[in-house]
Amino acid sequence: MPDIALQPIGVVRSSLASRTGAPRQPDEGAPPASIHLDPEWQEGLDGIAVGNRIVLITWLDRAVRSTLRVQPRGDRTRPPQGVFSTRSPDRPNPIGLHDVMVTGVDGLRVDVDGLDAIDGTPVLDIKPELVRCIADR
């Protein structure tokens, strides 16, 4: 297989400082956060506006990449499952998907509602939510 090279376009800025205590899903108390883009990607924000729902694609850089089985949600009473049947951040390619609403856009900063990514998480891409893409065709 070919090598794949990814280049972050920015970084998450959040009050979540570590995986410990961070919500596992956005509806479990994820705080507002900001995406800070590198200057070379600013033109790519054209069309992003307050109220848009977007999907952030992140690289979960503190994940354990050798993990193939997990206790779902860390619950030791549940049987282990293969990582591909869970949303665990620990996985061979720790890509995070986050469906969020844009609450502000200011230059290179995009503010979003509840984001379950910790401070410093690299952002790989920003895409409009799939429902909007289908409606825009």
Phi, psi and omega per residue, in radians:
M1 nan 2.630 3.141
P2 -1.285 2.691 3.003
D3 -1.234 2.594 3.113
I4 -2.094 2.244 3.108
A5 -2.003 2.210 3.109
L6 -1.986 2.535 3.113
Q7 -2.185 2.068 3.093
P8 -1.040 2.563 3.078
I9 -1.774 -0.197 -3.123
G10 -3.139 -2.828 -3.049
V11 -2.536 2.619 3.062
V12 -1.409 2.379 2.968
R13 -2.062 2.059 -3.008
S14 -2.563 2.790 3.040
S15 -1.342 -0.175 3.090
L16 -1.347 2.002 -3.032
A17 -1.673 -0.367 -3.111
S18 -2.701 2.923 3.119
R19 -1.151 -0.556 3.140
T20 -1.119 2.132 3.124
G21 1.442 -0.131 3.129
A22 -1.271 2.534 3.090
P23 -1.092 2.564 3.141
R24 -1.460 -0.366 3.123
Q25 -2.473 2.743 -3.091
P26 -1.054 -0.564 -3.094
D27 -1.421 0.168 3.130
E28 -1.918 0.601 3.056
G29 1.666 0.405 3.105
A30 -1.158 2.341 -3.092
P31 -1.440 2.865 2.963
P32 -1.047 2.697 -3.129
A33 -2.635 3.078 3.096
S34 -2.269 2.617 2.993
I35 -1.884 2.178 3.111
H36 -1.892 1.942 -3.111
L37 -1.497 2.625 2.997
D38 -1.233 2.526 -3.055
P39 -0.936 -0.583 -3.083
E40 -1.146 -0.253 -3.090
W41 -1.831 0.079 -3.041
Q42 -0.986 -0.724 -3.125
E43 -1.023 -0.497 3.122
G44 -1.171 -0.263 3.112
L45 -1.406 -0.159 -3.142
D46 -0.973 2.175 -3.127
G47 1.768 -0.237 3.070
I48 -1.422 2.204 -3.074
A49 -2.421 2.779 3.070
V50 -0.944 2.351 -3.137
G51 1.682 -0.304 3.080
N52 -1.159 2.499 2.939
R53 -1.701 2.265 -3.131
I54 -2.270 2.813 3.036
V55 -1.936 2.091 3.040
L56 -1.597 2.328 3.057
I57 -1.911 2.072 -3.066
T58 -2.087 2.854 3.031
W59 -1.878 1.973 -3.084
L60 -1.374 1.394 -2.921
D61 -1.176 -0.219 3.109
R62 -1.803 0.223 3.140
A63 -1.325 2.751 3.032
V64 -1.629 1.938 -2.996
R65 -1.396 -0.175 -3.136
S66 -1.591 -0.047 -3.081
T67 -1.273 2.255 3.076
L68 -2.125 -0.324 3.095
R69 -2.330 2.463 -3.125
V70 -2.414 2.799 2.934
Q71 -1.486 1.997 -3.105
P72 -0.886 2.214 3.132
R73 1.022 0.355 3.127
G74 1.261 0.208 -3.083
D75 -1.497 1.843 -3.088
R76 -1.178 -0.193 3.090
T77 -1.438 -0.243 3.129
R78 -1.665 2.569 3.130
P79 -1.202 2.599 3.094
P80 -1.058 2.608 3.105
Q81 -2.301 2.761 3.013
G82 -1.115 2.442 -3.042
V83 -1.040 -0.490 -3.104
F84 -1.274 -0.188 3.075
S85 -1.751 0.223 -3.141
T86 -2.301 3.043 3.047
R87 -1.823 0.390 3.133
S88 -0.976 2.432 3.052
P89 -1.256 -0.389 3.120
D90 -1.433 1.991 -3.066
R91 -2.968 2.868 -3.085
P92 -0.977 -0.755 3.085
N93 -2.130 1.631 -2.987
P94 -1.334 1.295 3.113
I95 -1.621 2.245 3.105
G96 -1.781 2.440 3.060
L97 -2.067 2.218 -3.050
H98 -2.351 2.013 3.095
D99 -1.586 1.976 -3.056
V100 -2.349 2.872 3.049
M101 -1.855 2.396 3.094
V102 -1.320 2.212 3.123
T103 -1.943 -0.162 3.110
G104 -3.001 2.592 3.049
V105 -2.358 2.156 -3.128
D106 -2.508 1.707 -3.134
G107 1.110 -2.008 -3.112
L108 -1.624 0.077 -3.100
R109 -1.906 2.303 3.032
V110 -2.069 2.044 3.096
D111 -1.547 2.460 -3.118
V112 -2.347 2.809 3.084
D113 -1.296 -2.768 -3.028
G114 -0.784 2.007 -3.137
L115 -2.163 2.141 -3.092
D116 -1.604 0.770 3.076
A117 -2.121 2.479 -3.075
I118 -1.486 2.759 -3.097
D119 -0.939 2.329 3.114
G120 1.595 -0.041 3.125
T121 -1.129 2.224 3.111
P122 -1.171 2.420 3.070
V123 -1.751 2.199 -3.132
L124 -1.627 -0.594 -3.074
D125 -2.873 2.840 3.039
I126 -2.288 2.270 3.131
K127 -2.334 2.638 3.016
P128 -1.196 2.669 3.116
E129 -1.067 2.623 -3.026
L130 -1.045 -0.685 -3.128
V131 -1.041 -0.713 3.136
R132 -1.171 -0.675 3.130
C133 -1.066 -0.742 -3.127
I134 -1.168 -0.703 -3.135
A135 -1.186 -0.512 -3.111
D136 -1.404 -0.129 -3.106
R137 -1.181 nan nan
